[in-house]
Amino acid sequence: MVKRLLLGPVLILLVIGLSLLDERVDASVMPPWMGEGTYPPGLIVGPICLLLAWGGALELAGMIRAKGVVASRFVTPLAAASGMVACGTALFDPGRTLTGPAMAAAAAISLLASQTYYSRDRTVEGILASAAGAMLAFVYLGLMFGCLLLIRSEHSVWMLLWALLTTKSSDIGAYFTGKAIGHHKLIYWLSPGKTWEGLFGGTIFAGLVGASGLWVVNRLTGVAVPPLWIGFLAGMVFAVVGQLGDLGESLFKRDAGLKDSGRSLPGFGGLLDVLDSLILVAPVAYWWLRVVSPPGG
């Protein structure tokens, strides 16, 4: 708990700082030799998401290998990166004429690359499972997590930051509520530390953060935001979906016989242990904002 309390605020401040830097770069005018106008959005957020997807895919490859399935520490992250890059084309292509074809091409490249690599010894043994692992990385850490870049392509970094902090606030609320009054196990055989009380507390806290976050965004930027009750409802939805994402990653870890996805973040485990809720929430948040807030907000 001490490690979480020390590292957690640092990670939150880092996310906020990098988001503000992304906004600053987005508002900067490009030099004449690069063209007219300002820089495209996501020049800071994009590479960071790419690095996180690569690191998460390395951990995913470790889980797959723990099950006795061959998983390359290059092909698996490459598949995740290809999906993330395909989503990232939306940052430079507001009309989305390239994004859909880029996703299809990235899927084909990931599948062919994995099949080619795993059959390089002229054997078909295990190719189905190994190629499936690569495609899991492509969808899970490439396309699903890549929806964060789709959000950034249509909205200010403030709305992306709102979605991120609202989602992770659920983890904070659930953790402390569960520690304080948690008695009834949520799914004891999968995640014995989670309780129904924690789920309820995290959901309410995320709703409050979602509503107050929209108010802060409006006050700081003047950008029109959805009604605060929409923010409260969004926070609760993100909380529930985020918990499902957490439990989904727990399924992977338990099947692999692992407690944590890695050891890169003291007190938290690995990257996937922090990203798991965001991965599932990202596509939900994208479509939520598509419905309640027009692009450009």
N, C-alpha and C positions, 0 to 999 in steps of 0.2 A: 504493500500500500504506500509506503514511504517513497519508493521509486516512482510509482505512478503520480504521486502528488508533486514530485520534483520535476519529472519529465513532461507530464501532461501540459502544464502551463507553457513550457518552452515550445512544445509542438504547436499549441494554439497560437502563440505569438508569431511563430515562424510562418504558419499558414496565412495569418492576417498580413504580416509584412510582405510576403511574396505576392499576395493578391493585390495589395496597394501598389507594389512595384509594377505589376502587370497593367494596372489601370493607368499608371503614370506613363508607361511606355506606349500604351494604346493611344494616349492623348498627344503624344509627341509628333511633330511634323517630320516626315522623312526628308533626307537631304535630296537636292535636285537630281543627283545622278541615279537615285533609286526610284524616282517617279514623283508624282504629285500626291498631296494629301497626307494623312497620318498613317502610322504603322497599323497593320491588321491586328485584331484582338488575339490574346492568348499567346503572345511571344514568350512569356515567362511561364504561364500555366501549362502550355503544351509540352515543352521539354521536361518539366517536372513530372507531369502525368506519365510521360513516356518512361522516365527513369523508374518511377514507382511500379509501373506495369512490368518492366524488365526484372526488377528485384522481386516482385511478387511471384513472377513466373519461375524464377530460380527456386523459390520456396515450394511452389507447386510441383516442380520437377523432383524436388527432394521427397515430397509425399508420395509421388508416383513410384519413385525408385524404392521407397520403403515397402511398397507392396510387391516388390519383385518384378516390376515392369520396367523395361529399359526406357529411360527418359533423358534425352540429351540436354545438357545445361546450356546449349547454344540454340538448338532447334526450338525447344519449348519457349524460351523468352523471345526468340525471333518471331514465333507465331503470334504471341501477345503483342509485340511491338508492331507487327504488320496491321493488326486490327486497330490499334491506337492511331497509327499514322493515317489509316483510311478514314477514321472519324475526324482526325485533325485537318483533313482537306477542307472541311466546312469552315475553318477559320479564314481560309484564303479564297473561298468560293461561296459567297453569300447566296447565290442562286441554287446551290446544291446540285449542279449539273454533273459534278465529278464524284460526289460522296458515295452515292449508291453504287456506281460502277467500280469505284475504288474498293469498296467493301467486298464486292463479288470477286474482284481480281485478287485481293488479299487472301480471301478464303481459299481460292484455287491454288495460289502460290504456297500457302501454309500446308495444305494437304499434299501437294506434289513434293514439296521440299521434305516433309516428314517421311513420306513413302520412299522417296529416293534415298534419304539418309539411312533409314533403318533397314533397307534392303541392300546396302552397299557391300555386304559380305556374301551376296548371292544366296540369301536365305529368306524365307517368308515367315519364319518362326517369330511370333510375337509382334508382327507389324501392325495388326489390327488394334491391339491394346496401346501400342506406342503412338501410332498415328492419332488414335482417339484422345490420348493425353495432350498431344500438340493442339488438336482442335478445341479441346476444353480450354486451354490457355488462350486461344484465339478469341473464343466467345466470352469467356469469363473476365479476363483481364484486358482484352483488346476491345471488343465491341461494347460490353456492358459498362465497364469502367470508363471507356472512351466517350460515353454519353455526357460526361462532365465537359468535354470539349465541345460537344454539340450545344450544351447550355451556354457555354462561353461565347459561342459563335452568334447566338441570338440575343444575349442579354449582357448587361454590364457585369463586371467582376463582382459587384456587390450582391447581385442575386445568386451568383455561384457560391460566394462566401456564405450567404444566408442559408442555402441548401446544405452546405457542408457542416456548418456549426450547429444548425438545427438537428441534423442527423446524429452528430456525435454527442450533442447534449443529452440525447436519449440514453447513451451508454453511461454518461455521468450520473444522470438521475436514477437509472436502474441500479447502478453499482452501490450508491450510497443508501438508496431506499432498501435494497436487499440486505445490506449490511445492518441497517438499523432495525427493520421489522420483518425481514423475510423469513418465512417459516414453511410455506407450501412450495415444494419443488415444481418447477415448470416442466422439465423433461429430465427426470433424475438419471435415466440410463444414457443420456447424451451429454448433457451439460449440468452436472449436479450443483454447480454454484448458482444457477439462475433460479429465481423464484417468481411466482405470480405477483407478489407484492412489488418486486423489483420491476417487472414488466409494466405494471400499472403506474408506478412512480415515474419511470422513465418516459412513459407515454404522455403523462400530464406535464412533466417538465419540458419535454420537447415541444408540446403545444404552446406553452407559455413563451418559450424561446422563439418559436416560429412567429407568434404574433408580435412580440416585442421587437424581434429582428426586422420585420417589415417596417415597423414604426421608425426604428433607427435609420434604416436605409432611406426612408422618405425624408427624414429630418436632415440627414447628412448630404444628400444628393439632390433632393427636390424631385426625384424621379417618381412618377405615379406608380403606386404599388396596389396590389389587390387589397380588399378590406381585411382588417385585422382578424376577423373571425375565420377568413379563408386561411390566414397564416397559422392560426391555432389548429384548424382541422388538418392542414398540411403537415404540421409538426407531429400530430398524432399518427397520421398515415406513415410518415417517414420513420417514426419510431417502431411501429409494428413491422414494417417491411425490413427495416434495419436489423431487428431482432431475428427475423427469418434468415437474413443474410448471414448473421453471426452463427445461427444454428446450422445453416447449410455448410459453412466452412468447418464447423465442428464435426459434421458427418465425414468430411474428407480426412480430418486429423485423426478421428477415432478409428476409422477404417485403416489408416496407415500406422496406427499404434503410437501416435505422437500426442503430447500434451499441448505443445505450441507449434506454430508453423516455423518458427526460427528463434534466434536469440539476439537479433539486432537491436531491439528496443527494450532495455531493462524495465521490468515491471509490467510490460505489455506482451512480450513474446517476440513475434516476428512482424514483418510488414503486413502480411495477410490478416493477422490478428487485429490490426488497426483498421485495415481497409475493408474487411469483410462486409460490414454494414453499408458502407458507401457504394460498394460494387453493385449491390442489389437495388439500392435506393436511386442510383444515378439515372437509369432509364425511367423510373417512376417519376422522379423530379423533373426530368426533361419534358415528359408528356403533361405533367401537372402544370408546369409553367406555360406550355404551349396552349393549354386550355384557358388558364386564368389570367395570363399576362402576355400581351402581344410582343413579338420580337422587337428588340431595341430597348426594352425596359430594364 
